[in-house]
């Protein structure tokens, strides 16, 4: 079986895992607790192996039995133990014990930390490969009252529990080392989590930084780094700007997704959302209380003008969050891949809100030539069971004709295929749209903003123009985020 260690030259200048643990062990001030549940003492073991651990490890424990774990960290009401809430309880409890039991008068220079993970490795059926929550709460100044914290969610890709355990141990060492020695470079800290690990052995699909030393870190931008660094395929963040775990948010939910550039978000975008949502929740199969709306942006859209402009990304994110929406950034250029991703977490109703031009692109064969089954394979995944497309009309700029599902023009070879999905109720027109805003396009609004031309304010939802003006969105220089990460 292949080892989790890489042996190529790119790793020759990288500190070994033993060197990292030894550096921490030999630092007389770093002192903390290891609490690992579900896989074993993989991270703590590295520190014991390297020597000098007595000056670093206050305690190492594994509360495997649920009853004992509940007695230590409290009962989980939902009966689930591999959760972010469980991890936070572990970090909080162990740090509280550190502060209670270690005298500050006798140890004025000690930098306390608590490392914890709660993990489920691959099961016997090998159907579920396993996942886990990993985190560290720590201080960089013994006098600071508030602790810093880094929390990750990981998904294992290997097919053997032993290998997953080895990988987890290395990630833990990389996280602890990064917390103390790379905290001021959070982008690099994320990359260093994969030191001595093959990229295809582990997926990191959520990270959140918090605490006094991370006040200038925007977690939405950290989400973007996970996508850019090929650590995961999709990330989400909520209206508060904190990152969310897609699996937890999407699990068994009815999903309505609206894809766009949102550069900036316009009245048309909001009309598309509001009108399609009204139809969506009227569906007898949809429970509104168990539904989520997602505004999705593809990585290819962020790269539309070349390299990813992080300032531009943040401008879009701020506006969508200000409207109270959850945002997803994905690598799924094709719609069928997005739907396939959703189907990993839910079998409930899925709705896609899109414009006529997007629907025409879906029926273009050139996007599916890389698939062995071509467009039929893609459509088998796209129009899977409970999916429906809510189609927003478009005004033909040349003729003024309103284009709907009834007169949309797809390639002649695709006409019969289109009719099949249309007449089987997979495409539904939005009919109560606002006719007064059909000439609004994000690209035109953006052009007016960047050129200093007036009149764009009325094209945007209420309050958005004020935010753009106040924060100078879409018009600042590339260095506007230099203090943010």
N, C-alpha and C positions, 0 to 999 in steps of 0.2 A: 504494500500500500504506500502511495506517495506520502512523503513527509510534508508537514505544513511549513517547514523551513525552506526558504529560497536559497539558491546557491549561485546566482548569477552575479556578475561584476558590479551591478548597480548597488549591491548591498555591502560591498567591501568596505566602504567608508562609513557605514552605519554602525552605531554602537550595538554590540551584541546584547541579547536579552540579559545575560549574566552581568555584563558591564553596567547595564542600566540599573539592575537591582542592587549591584554592589555599590554604585555611586550613591544610591538612596540610603542603603544600610550604613555607609561610612559617614553620612551626614549626621552629626550628633543631635541635630535639632528636629529632624523629621521623625515623627512618632505617631503610630496609629493602630487602628483595628481593621481586621479583615473578617467580613461576614459573607460567606458564600453558600448559597442554597441551590440545590438542583443538579449540579454537575460534579462538585467536589472542591477540594482546596487547591485548585490548579494555579491560581495567582499567588497565593501565599506560599505555595511550594517553591516557586522560583526564588523567593526571598530567603527561605530557609536554606536552599541549596547553595546560594552564592556566598554564604558566610556573613557573620556580623549582624544577623537578624535580631539578636537580643536587644540591640539598641534602637530598633525600628518597630518591631511588632509588639504591641501591648497585649493583643489577644487575637487568636484566629479561631473561628468557629463555623460549624455547619449545623443549622437547626433543621434537619431533614424531616423528621416526623412532624406532621401537621399540628398535632395536639401540642407538642413542645414548642413549635414555632409560634403557634397562637399565644401560648403562655408568655413568650418573650416579646413578640411584636404586636400582639393583638389579633383578634379574630377578623378574618376577611368576610364581610357580609355576603359577597357574591360567591364565596367558595373558590375563588381563583387566586393563585399565589404568584404566578409569573406576570406581574402587573407593575405599572409605574408607581401606583399608590403603595404597593408592598415595598418596593425599593426605597421609596421616600421614608416609610416608617422605619426601615432598617437603618438608614443613614441617620435619621433623627435620634433614634434610641441609642445607637452605639456612640454617637458624638456626645450625647447627654451623659452617658456613663463615663466617657473620657474626662469630661469637665468636672464631674462629681468626684472621681476617684484619683485624679492626678493633681496634686497641689501646684498651683501657679507660683506660690512663694518659693517652693523648692525647685521648680522647673520654669523659670521665667522666660527662657528662650525656646521652649518646645513649640514646634509647629504641628498642631494636631491634625490628623486626617482620619477619615473613615472610608474604606473602600468596601463596596457591597455589590453583589449580583444575585439575581434570582432567575433561574434558567431551567428550561425543559429541553433536554437533548433529544435526538432522534428516537422514535418509538420502535417497537419490535416489527411493526408492519412496514416501517420505512415510508409510510404515506405522509406523515408529518415530520419534516426534517428538524424541527426544533427552533426555538428562539429564546431571547432573554433580555432582561434589563440590567444594565451595568452602570454604576455611578460612583463618583467620589465627592465627598464633602471635605473641604480642607481650608487651611489658612496659610497665608504667606507672610503674615506679620503676627507675632504672638499677642500683640495688644489689640488686634482688631476684634470687634465684638461680633460682626457679621461674617459668616463663612461663605466661601466661594463654592460653587457646585457645577459639576458637569455630568449630564445624564445622557446615556445612549440606549438605543434599542438595536439589537443585532438579530440577524437571521442566519442560521447555519446552512451551508450548502453541501457539506460533506455527508457521506452515507455511512459513517461509522461513529459511534458515540465517543470512542477513545480519541479520534482525531478532532472531533468538535471540542472536547475537553482541553486538548492541547492548544487549539486555536484560542479558546476562551482565556486560558492562562496568559498567553502572549498579549492578547488585546488588553487584559487587565494591567499587565506590566507597562505596556505602552501608554495607557491612560494615566496611571499614577506618575510615571516619569514625565509625561507631557504636562500634567497639572503643575508640577513643581518647577520644571525647567523650560517649558515652552508656552506657559500661560499667556505671555505677552504677544504670541504669534498664533492666534487661534486657527487661522487657515492652515498653517503648517502643522499645528497640533493634530488637526483632523487627518492630514496625510500620513503623519507619523503613526497613527493608530494601526496602519497596515505594515509597519516595519516587521520584516521577517515572516510575513504571511502572504500567501498567494491571494490575489485579489478575488479569485473565483471561489474561495473557501468561505467567505463571509460577506454578508450584506449589512451595511449600516444605514437604516432608513429613517432614523430620527436622532437629533441631537439638540440639547438645550444647554446654554451657558447662563449662569446667573451668579450674582454676588458682586461685591465692590470692585474687584479687579476686572469684571466683565461688563461694567456699566456702559461701555462704548461698543459692545458687541451686539449687533442686531441679529437675532436668531433666524430671521427670514433669509438674511444673506448667507448664514451658515448652512441653511437648507439648500440654497443654490449651489454651494460648494460640494455637497454630497452628490448632486446630479452631475456637476462638471467633472468631478473626480471619478466618475463611474462607480460610486459606492452603492448606488441604488437607482431604480428606474423612475421613481416618483416620490415627491415629498409634499407635505401639506402644512399650512400654518393657519391659525385662527385669526379672528378680528383683533385679538390683543397682540398679535405679532409673534406669539410663541408657537413653536413647532408642534405638530400633532402627529401621532402615529396613524398612518392611513388605515392599517388593518383594524385598529380599535374604532376609528371613526366610521368606517364603511361597513363594519361587520353586521350582516343581516339587515342592512338599511335599504330603503327605497332611495334611489339616487337620481337626481336631476342635474345634469352637467351642461354647462355653457362654455364653449371654447371661443376664445377670441384673443386679440392683441391687447385690448383695453388700454390703448395708448393715445389718449386717455379713455377711460370708460365714459360712454355717451348716453344720451337719452334713449337711443336705439337699443343699446345693450340692455338697459334696464327695462325697456318695454318688452324685449324678447324674453327676459327672465320672468317678469311679472305675469305676462299673458300665458306663457307656457306653464308656469307654476300653478296658475289657476286651473288649467286643464288637468295637470298632473295629479293634483290632490283630489280632484273630483272622481278620479278613477276608483271604483269600488275596491280594487285590490291594493290601494295605497292608503296606508295609515299615516296621516300627517305628522303625528307625534314620533313616528319611526322613520322619518324622511330627512334627507340632507341635500342642500343645494351646494354645488361646487362650481366656482369660476376657475376654469383651467387654462393654463398657458403652456404651450409646448416649448421645449428647448430650442427647436428649430425656429420658432417665432422670435425668441429672444435673440437669435443669431441672424435675424432677417437682414440686417445691414452689415454683416461681417462678424466680428468678434462680439461676444456678449458684453453689453454695456451695463455694468452693475448699477450705475446711477439710474439709468432708464428703468431697469428692473425694479429698483426700490421705489421709484416714483409711481409705477403701476400698482405695486403692492400696497403702498400707503393709501391710495385712493380706494382700492377695493376693500381694504380693511376698515377704512373710515365709514364705508357703507354697511358694515356689519357682516361681511361675507367671508367664508372659508375659501382659501385659494390652494390650488394644486399646481405644481410645476412638474411636467413629465417629459420623458424622452419619446413619447408615443406620437410620432408624426401622423400615422394612420389611425383613423377612428376605431378600426376593429381591434387594434392593440389596446386602446384605452378601455374598450368594453370588455376585452378579455381580462384585463387587470381588475376591473370592477367585479367580474364574475369569480375571481379568486376568493372574494370576501362576502359576496351576497348572491342569493338566488331570487331576491325580490325584484320589484319593478325598476327598470333603468330607463330614463328618458334623456335624449340628447336634443338640445335646442340649437338649431343652426339656421343659417340663411340659405337662400336658393343656390348661391354660388358654391357653398360648401357641399351641398347635395350633388351638384353637377360633378364636382371633383371626386366624390366618392364613387361615382359610376364611370370613372376614367380608368381604363385598363392599365395605363402606363405605371400606375402606383403599385401594381401587384405582380409585375413581371418576375420579381425575385422569389415569389412563392411557387412551389411545385404545383399547387392546385389553382394558381392564378386568382382571378377575381372571385371565383366560386368558393374557394377556400376562405378568402377574406370575408365574404358575405355570410358564410356559414357561422363565422365567429361574431360578426357584427350584429346580424339580426337574429341573435340567439334568444329563444324563448320569450322572455318578458321585456324585450327592448322595443321602444317606439321613438321615432324621430318627430319632433315638433318643428315644423317648417315655418320660418318667418319670411314673408313675401319680400320681393325686391322690385324696385321700379327700374325698368329698362332705360338707361340714360339716353338712348338714341330715339326710342319710340314713345317713351312714357308709359308703356304697357306694364301692368302689375303682373309679375311672374309668380306663380304658385305651383303646387304639385300637379295641377291640372294642365298647365301649359309649359312646364319646364322642358328644356331641350337637352336630352342626353344623347350620346353617340348612337347612331342608328343600330349598331350591333347590340346595344344595351337596352333598347326600348322594351323588349319583351321581359327582360329581367326586372327592369324598373316597374313595369305594370304588375308583375307578380307580387312585389313587395307593397306596392301602392294599394292594390285591391285586397290585400290580406291585412290591411290596417296597420302596417308598419310605418307609414308616413301620414302625419296628420297636420293639416294646415292651421295656422294661427289666423283666425279671421277677424278678431276684434282689435286689430293693430291700430296704432296712431298714424293716420295718414299725413299728419302735419310734419312728421319728423323723418320721413323716408329718404330725404336728400342729405341726411347727416352721415358723414363717414369719419372715422377716427383720424385717418390720414389727413383729411382737410382741416380738422380741428387742430391737429398737431402742427401743421404748416402755419396756421394763423398764430398759434402761440409762439413758435420759434421765430417768426418774422416780425412779431410785435404788432400784427394786424388785429383790429378789434372785431367784436361781434361773435366771438367763439363761446362766450360765457353762456349764452342762451341755448347752446347745443348740448350742455352738460346737465346731469342731475343736480338738484338743489344742493348747494353747499360745496360742490366740487370745485367750482371756479375760485371760490375764496381760498380753499386749501392750496390750489395750484399757485395762486398769486402770493399767498403768505409764505409758502415754503420754496417758492421759485422752482417748482417742479418742471421738468422737461426743458429747462433753460439754463441749468447750472453747468459748471465745468466738470471735467473728469475727476478732479481731486475732491469732490464734495463728500466722498465716502472715506477719505484717507484717515479720518479720526474714528471711523466706525468699526474697524476690525483690527 
